[in-house]
Amino acid sequence: MIYLIIAAVLGFAAWQLVQFVRRTKQARCSSGGCAGCGHNASCSASSIIKLEEL
């Protein structure tokens, strides 16, 4: 029974990690980061603020 609980906790932690990586990849510009976008407007200030709130 304890192994089932440990597996559930580790599975949930892995899922959260995958979701975090997906969110950070979506917030980046195609050139590799919001700092390098210049006036490309592909990075929004709201996405940066959302990442900082996490």
PyMOL commands that set and color helices and strands:
alter all, ss='L'
color gray80, all
select helices_A, chain A and resi 2-27+34-36+45-53
alter helices_A, ss='H'
color red, helices_A
deselect
rebuild
show_as cartoon
